[in-house]
Amino acid sequence: MKNGDIEMTWVEYMIKAAKHSRGSAAHWFRYLRKDIEKCGSFFTEQDVEYLYNCEELSPFQRVSIKYAFEEGSPTREHVIGLNKKADRNRILLVKEKYEKDNAK
């Protein structure tokens, strides 16, 4: 993988991402989204295990990366869901309900 002019592995990229997103679950999940897709991942089981045990990741990041790579886990489904487009009609219905409930 290339980050600017620097060549780095996906593991190095995720460690850098973990440092950059520390304290923000939403930001961390966006980094995970870049690698995890329904069709697979660039990571091996050894990579995931290394990151799970990496002290440079926070406990939350280590646990979330472990479950993000576990097929069928809610964490994985959430990360994959970040790649899906929002259902505009559903958003409009939620907005209308919110406006109706707050108009009283």
C-alpha positions in Angstrom: 0.0 0.0 0.0 1.2 3.5 -0.7 0.6 6.4 1.7 1.9 9.5 -0.2 5.3 8.5 -1.3 5.9 6.0 1.5 5.4 2.3 0.9 3.9 0.5 3.9 2.2 -2.7 4.7 -1.5 -2.9 5.6 -0.5 -3.7 9.2 1.6 -0.6 9.4 -1.2 1.4 7.8 -3.7 0.2 10.5 -1.3 1.0 13.3 -0.9 4.5 11.9 -4.7 4.7 11.5 -5.2 3.5 15.1 -3.0 6.3 16.4 -4.7 8.9 14.2 -8.2 7.8 15.2 -7.6 7.2 18.9 -10.6 8.3 20.9 -13.0 8.3 17.9 -14.9 5.0 17.3 -16.5 6.5 14.2 -13.1 7.5 12.7 -11.6 4.1 13.6 -14.5 2.2 11.9 -14.0 4.4 8.7 -10.4 3.2 8.6 -11.6 -0.4 9.0 -14.2 0.1 6.2 -11.3 0.9 3.8 -10.1 -2.7 4.1 -13.1 -4.8 5.0 -15.6 -5.6 2.3 -18.0 -8.4 1.7 -15.6 -9.9 -0.8 -12.7 -10.2 1.6 -9.7 -8.3 3.0 -6.1 -7.7 2.5 -5.3 -9.0 6.0 -4.2 -12.5 6.8 -5.2 -14.3 10.1 -1.7 -13.6 11.3 -2.1 -9.9 10.6 -5.3 -9.7 12.5 -3.8 -11.7 15.4 -0.7 -9.3 15.4 -3.0 -6.2 15.5 -5.1 -7.8 18.2 -2.0 -8.1 20.4 -0.4 -4.8 19.3 0.1 -2.5 22.3 -0.1 0.5 19.9 -3.8 0.0 19.5 -6.2 0.9 22.3 -8.1 -2.0 23.9 -11.3 -0.9 22.1 -9.4 -0.9 18.7 -7.9 -4.3 19.4 -11.3 -5.9 20.2 -13.1 -4.1 17.4 -10.5 -5.2 14.8 -10.8 -8.8 16.0 -14.6 -8.9 15.6 -14.5 -6.8 12.4 -12.8 -9.7 10.7 -15.1 -12.4 12.2 -17.6 -13.5 9.6 -21.2 -12.7 10.7 -20.3 -10.6 13.8 -22.3 -7.4 14.5 -19.1 -5.4 14.3 -18.3 -6.8 10.8 -21.8 -6.1 9.7 -21.6 -2.5 11.0 -18.3 -1.9 9.2 -19.5 -3.4 5.9 -22.7 -1.4 6.3 -20.6 1.8 6.2 -20.0 1.0 2.5 -23.7 1.0 1.7 -25.5 4.0 0.4 -28.2 5.4 2.7 -31.8 4.7 1.8 -33.0 8.2 1.0 -36.7 7.4 1.6 -35.9 5.9 5.0 -34.0 9.0 6.0 -36.9 11.3 4.9 -39.3 9.2 6.9 -37.1 9.5 10.0 -36.7 13.3 9.4 -40.5 13.7 9.1 -41.1 11.8 12.3 -38.5 13.8 14.1 -40.0 17.1 12.9 -43.5 16.0 13.8 -42.5 14.8 17.3 -40.6 18.1 18.0 -43.3 20.4 16.6 -45.5 19.8 19.6 
